[in-house]
Amino acid sequence: MKSFLLIFLLIYASLLSAQQSSLLQINDTLTAHQYEFSALAKWKNKILLIPQNRKNVIDSVFMIDSAAIDQSIQKNTLAAHITFAIKNIKHAGAKKDSLFIGNILLNKYDGFEAAVVKDDTIFFSLEADTSFCYLIKGVINEKSKSKELLQDTQHISNTYNINNAGYESLALSPQKNLLIAFFECNKDTATAKAFIFNTSLKQKPIMLQWAQPLYFRLTDVYALNDSELIGVNHLFTSKDYPFERDAYIQCENLGDVEKQLSNGGNIDTSFTQIVRLTIQNNKINWQPLAFISLNEADNYEGIVSFKDGALIMVDGEPGNNPCKLTYVKF
């Protein structure tokens, strides 16, 4: 009985925090939809904004000082950014759908999807086609304002055969010095999985399974500690484009699916929330933390913790919407 009461109180507290959260857009100049930001990361005192870098080739990572973001939150001042070029990279193919990292060729390349930083090493998750993804890494050079990609790569097999779906979330376990890669679809406990990798990208990964389904996309995560993370859970749908939603809930019980939605959301509306993930005994649990939006223009694809909440990022696609960096106070 005590255990049941504790679980109830935890869920109730998370729902209350979701109702009490507030959003504030950061005043910056990185709003053009062509940036198509797919991830956020932290390095030293800076927040990194990662473009997807395929359809619109940017070959850069943008950084905003945390103090400038805090100033923008407090006084609505402009948060200026600096640009770090990505080096040792070459795009190929008429549709820019092949990528050279040094001498390594990745065919059917579809973009940078996630990023995380340890010291001066940056790790990326890349989608390469519908059947696999890659982890790659690079070195941040503060003097030359660049990121030199290395030829160290590790392949990740897919979990669900869903078009344009891959490992869209990457976290760093801070004490254990491990990377955790999450597939963006986790709709059942039999197939859904995540993987733990050594930062050398040379050892066999450890598999994690989901203790309960998380319907719709997991678009980015950030590790608060070795067993607790926050993540963006996003449903995109519209009258003109229901295909992504249908692929993610195919064969699932719609009654169970709609129980995950709140604040007026249903399977015919877009929906975004922040969730809290916990890892214990190689199992992933989740619970809602903060409701964000029902707006189909709000395709949030990046998250990092910040002050009393988190920063989240709209990537500007689909629909050529403005990118926006938003502070969520829990």
C-alpha positions as CSV (number, residue, x, y, z in Angstrom):
1,M,0.0,0.0,0.0
2,K,2.8,2.4,0.9
3,S,4.6,1.7,-2.4
4,F,1.4,2.3,-4.4
5,L,0.9,5.6,-2.5
6,L,4.4,6.7,-3.3
7,I,4.0,5.9,-7.0
8,F,0.7,7.8,-7.0
9,L,2.3,10.9,-5.3
10,L,5.2,10.9,-7.8
11,I,2.9,10.8,-10.8
12,Y,0.7,13.4,-9.3
13,A,3.6,15.7,-8.5
14,S,4.9,15.3,-12.1
15,L,1.4,16.3,-13.5
16,L,1.3,19.3,-11.2
17,S,4.8,20.4,-12.5
18,A,3.5,20.0,-16.0
19,Q,0.6,22.4,-15.3
20,Q,2.9,24.9,-13.6
21,S,5.7,25.0,-16.2
22,S,6.2,28.3,-18.2
23,L,7.8,28.9,-21.5
24,L,9.9,31.8,-22.6
25,Q,11.5,32.2,-26.1
26,I,15.1,33.2,-26.2
27,N,15.9,36.3,-28.2
28,D,18.6,35.2,-30.8
29,T,19.2,35.5,-34.5
30,L,19.3,31.7,-35.4
31,T,15.7,31.6,-36.5
32,A,15.8,30.7,-40.2
33,H,14.2,27.4,-40.9
34,Q,17.1,26.3,-43.1
35,Y,19.2,25.7,-39.9
36,E,16.8,22.8,-39.1
37,F,18.3,22.3,-35.6
38,S,18.1,18.7,-34.5
39,A,19.9,18.7,-31.1
40,L,21.2,20.8,-28.2
41,A,24.3,20.0,-26.2
42,K,26.5,21.6,-23.5
43,W,30.2,22.4,-23.6
44,K,31.9,24.4,-20.8
45,N,29.7,27.4,-20.3
46,K,28.1,27.3,-23.7
47,I,24.9,25.8,-25.2
48,L,25.5,24.1,-28.6
49,L,22.9,24.3,-31.4
50,I,23.3,21.4,-33.9
51,P,21.9,21.8,-37.5
52,Q,20.7,18.6,-39.1
53,N,23.1,19.5,-42.0
54,R,21.9,17.4,-44.9
55,K,19.2,19.1,-47.0
56,N,20.6,22.5,-46.1
57,V,24.3,22.0,-45.7
58,I,25.6,24.2,-42.9
59,D,28.7,22.3,-41.8
60,S,28.8,24.4,-38.6
61,V,27.8,24.2,-34.9
62,F,26.6,27.3,-33.2
63,M,27.3,28.2,-29.6
64,I,25.6,30.7,-27.2
65,D,27.1,31.6,-23.9
66,S,24.9,30.5,-21.0
67,A,25.2,33.9,-19.4
68,A,23.8,35.5,-22.6
69,I,20.8,33.1,-22.5
70,D,20.2,33.9,-18.9
71,Q,20.4,37.6,-19.7
72,S,17.9,37.1,-22.5
73,I,15.5,35.3,-20.1
74,Q,15.8,38.1,-17.5
75,K,15.8,41.2,-19.7
76,N,14.9,40.0,-23.3
77,T,18.3,41.0,-24.6
78,L,19.9,39.5,-27.7
79,A,21.8,36.3,-27.1
80,A,24.7,36.5,-29.6
81,H,26.3,33.3,-30.9
82,I,29.6,32.2,-32.3
83,T,30.2,29.7,-35.1
84,F,32.4,26.6,-35.0
85,A,33.1,25.0,-38.4
86,I,32.8,21.2,-38.8
87,K,36.0,19.9,-40.5
88,N,37.1,16.6,-42.2
89,I,33.6,16.3,-43.8
90,K,32.6,16.2,-47.4
91,H,29.1,15.9,-49.0
92,A,28.6,13.9,-52.1
93,G,25.8,12.8,-54.5
94,A,23.3,14.9,-56.4
95,K,21.0,15.0,-53.4
96,K,23.8,15.4,-50.9
97,D,22.9,12.0,-49.6
98,S,26.4,10.6,-49.2
99,L,28.9,11.8,-46.6
100,F,32.7,11.3,-46.3
101,I,34.2,11.6,-42.9
102,G,37.9,11.5,-43.8
103,N,38.1,8.3,-46.0
104,I,34.9,6.7,-44.6
105,L,31.9,6.9,-46.8
106,L,28.4,6.8,-45.3
107,N,25.7,6.2,-48.0
108,K,22.1,7.4,-47.8
109,Y,23.1,10.0,-45.2
110,D,20.2,11.8,-43.7
111,G,21.7,14.2,-41.1
112,F,23.0,14.8,-37.6
113,E,20.3,13.8,-35.2
114,A,21.9,14.1,-31.7
115,A,25.0,15.4,-30.0
116,V,26.7,15.3,-26.6
117,V,30.0,16.6,-25.3
118,K,32.6,15.1,-22.9
119,D,35.5,17.5,-22.1
120,D,36.6,18.6,-25.7
121,T,35.2,15.5,-27.5
122,I,31.9,15.8,-29.2
123,F,29.8,12.7,-30.2
124,F,27.1,12.7,-32.8
125,S,24.4,10.3,-33.9
126,L,23.9,10.2,-37.7
127,E,21.0,8.8,-39.6
128,A,22.3,7.1,-42.7
129,D,19.2,5.2,-44.0
130,T,16.2,3.5,-42.6
131,S,18.1,0.4,-41.5
132,F,21.0,1.8,-39.5
133,C,22.7,4.8,-37.9
134,Y,26.2,5.6,-36.8
135,L,27.8,7.2,-33.8
136,I,30.8,9.4,-34.7
137,K,33.0,11.7,-32.7
138,G,35.2,14.8,-33.2
139,V,37.5,17.1,-31.3
140,I,36.5,20.7,-30.4
141,N,39.3,23.2,-31.0
142,E,38.5,26.4,-29.2
143,K,41.5,28.3,-30.7
144,S,40.5,27.6,-34.4
145,K,36.8,27.6,-33.6
146,S,36.3,24.3,-35.3
147,K,35.2,20.7,-34.7
148,E,37.5,18.1,-36.4
149,L,35.5,14.9,-37.1
150,L,37.4,11.7,-36.5
151,Q,37.1,8.4,-38.4
152,D,36.0,6.6,-35.3
153,T,32.5,5.3,-36.0
154,Q,30.2,2.7,-34.5
155,H,27.2,1.2,-36.3
156,I,23.8,0.9,-34.6
157,S,21.2,-1.5,-36.0
158,N,17.7,-0.3,-36.3
159,T,14.8,-1.4,-34.1
160,Y,11.6,-0.5,-36.1
161,N,11.5,-0.3,-39.9
162,I,10.0,3.2,-40.0
163,N,11.0,5.6,-42.8
164,N,13.3,8.4,-41.6
165,A,13.5,7.0,-38.0
166,G,16.7,6.4,-36.2
167,Y,18.7,7.1,-33.0
168,E,17.6,10.7,-32.5
169,S,18.6,11.0,-28.9
170,L,22.1,10.7,-27.3
171,A,23.1,11.1,-23.7
172,L,26.3,11.0,-21.7
173,S,26.3,9.1,-18.4
174,P,28.5,11.6,-16.5
175,Q,30.0,9.3,-13.8
176,K,30.2,6.1,-15.8
177,N,31.7,7.7,-18.9
178,L,29.2,6.0,-21.2
179,L,27.0,7.0,-24.1
180,I,23.3,6.1,-24.3
181,A,21.6,6.1,-27.7
182,F,17.8,6.1,-27.9
183,F,15.8,5.1,-31.0
184,E,13.0,7.7,-31.6
185,C,10.2,5.1,-31.7
186,N,9.5,3.1,-28.5
187,K,5.9,2.0,-28.9
188,D,6.1,-1.4,-27.2
189,T,8.2,-3.3,-24.7
190,A,9.0,-6.3,-27.0
191,T,10.9,-4.4,-29.7
192,A,11.8,-1.0,-28.3
193,K,15.4,-0.7,-27.0
194,A,18.3,1.7,-26.4
195,F,22.0,1.0,-26.3
196,I,24.9,1.9,-24.0
197,F,28.2,2.5,-25.7
198,N,31.7,3.0,-24.4
199,T,33.1,6.4,-25.4
200,S,35.9,4.7,-27.3
201,L,33.2,3.4,-29.8
202,K,35.1,0.1,-29.9
203,Q,33.2,-2.2,-27.5
204,K,30.0,-4.1,-27.9
205,P,27.0,-2.1,-26.6
206,I,24.8,-3.0,-23.7
207,M,21.1,-3.2,-24.5
208,L,18.4,-1.4,-22.5
209,Q,14.7,-2.3,-22.8
210,W,11.6,-0.2,-22.1
211,A,9.5,-1.1,-19.0
212,Q,6.5,0.6,-20.6
213,P,5.7,2.0,-24.1
214,L,6.4,5.6,-24.9
215,Y,4.2,6.4,-27.9
216,F,5.3,9.0,-30.5
217,R,8.8,10.2,-31.0
218,L,11.6,10.7,-28.5
219,T,13.4,13.5,-30.2
220,D,16.3,14.3,-27.8
221,V,17.4,13.6,-24.2
222,Y,19.8,15.0,-21.6
223,A,21.3,13.0,-18.7
224,L,20.9,14.7,-15.3
225,N,22.9,11.8,-13.7
226,D,23.7,8.2,-14.5
227,S,20.2,7.0,-14.0
228,E,17.9,10.0,-14.7
229,L,17.3,11.9,-17.9
230,I,14.8,14.4,-19.4
231,G,13.6,14.0,-22.9
232,V,11.3,15.6,-25.6
233,N,8.3,13.4,-26.5
234,H,6.7,14.7,-29.7
235,L,3.7,13.7,-31.9
236,F,3.7,15.4,-35.3
237,T,0.5,15.1,-37.4
238,S,-1.6,17.2,-39.7
239,K,-4.5,16.6,-42.2
240,D,-2.0,16.7,-45.0
241,Y,0.7,14.5,-43.3
242,P,-0.7,11.8,-41.0
243,F,1.9,9.2,-42.2
244,E,4.5,9.7,-39.4
245,R,1.9,9.4,-36.7
246,D,0.4,6.3,-38.3
247,A,3.8,4.6,-38.6
248,Y,4.4,5.2,-34.9
249,I,1.1,3.9,-33.6
250,Q,0.5,1.2,-36.2
251,C,-1.1,-2.0,-34.6
252,E,-1.3,-0.2,-31.2
253,N,-4.5,0.2,-29.1
254,L,-5.7,3.7,-29.8
255,G,-7.3,3.9,-26.3
256,D,-3.9,3.2,-24.7
257,V,-2.3,5.7,-27.1
258,E,-4.6,8.6,-26.3
259,K,-4.2,8.0,-22.5
260,Q,-0.6,9.4,-23.0
261,L,-1.9,12.7,-24.3
262,S,-3.0,15.6,-22.1
263,N,-4.1,19.3,-22.2
264,G,-6.6,18.7,-25.0
265,G,-4.3,16.6,-27.2
266,N,-5.6,13.7,-29.3
267,I,-4.2,11.6,-32.1
268,D,-5.4,14.2,-34.7
269,T,-3.3,17.0,-33.1
270,S,0.4,17.5,-32.7
271,F,1.5,17.2,-29.1
272,T,4.8,17.9,-27.3
273,Q,5.7,17.1,-23.7
274,I,8.9,16.8,-21.6
275,V,9.3,13.4,-19.9
276,R,11.5,12.2,-17.1
277,L,13.3,8.9,-17.9
278,T,14.8,6.6,-15.3
279,I,17.1,3.7,-15.9
280,Q,17.3,0.8,-13.4
281,N,18.3,-2.8,-13.9
282,N,18.7,-2.2,-17.7
283,K,15.1,-1.1,-17.9
284,I,13.8,2.4,-18.9
285,N,10.8,3.9,-17.2
286,W,9.2,7.3,-18.0
287,Q,6.7,9.7,-16.6
288,P,5.4,13.1,-17.8
289,L,7.2,16.2,-16.5
290,A,6.0,19.2,-18.5
291,F,3.4,19.8,-21.2
292,I,4.7,22.1,-23.9
293,S,2.5,22.5,-27.0
294,L,-0.3,21.3,-29.3
295,N,1.0,23.5,-32.2
296,E,2.1,21.5,-35.3
297,A,4.7,24.3,-36.0
298,D,6.5,23.4,-32.7
299,N,8.6,20.5,-33.8
300,Y,10.9,20.4,-30.8
301,E,14.1,18.4,-31.4
302,G,16.6,19.4,-28.8
303,I,16.8,19.6,-25.0
304,V,19.4,20.4,-22.3
305,S,18.9,21.2,-18.6
306,F,19.2,24.9,-17.7
307,K,18.7,26.6,-14.4
308,D,15.3,25.6,-13.0
309,G,14.2,23.8,-16.1
310,A,15.4,23.1,-19.6
311,L,16.2,24.7,-23.0
312,I,14.3,23.1,-25.9
313,M,14.7,23.8,-29.6
314,V,12.2,23.9,-32.6
315,D,14.0,22.8,-35.7
316,G,11.9,24.7,-38.3
317,E,10.7,21.7,-40.2
318,P,8.3,20.7,-41.7
319,G,6.6,23.7,-43.1
320,N,9.4,26.2,-43.2
321,N,8.6,27.4,-39.7
322,P,11.1,29.6,-37.7
323,C,13.5,27.9,-35.5
324,K,13.2,29.0,-31.9
325,L,15.1,28.3,-28.6
326,T,12.8,28.2,-25.6
327,Y,13.4,28.1,-21.9
328,V,10.9,25.9,-19.9
329,K,10.7,26.6,-16.2
330,F,9.4,23.5,-14.3
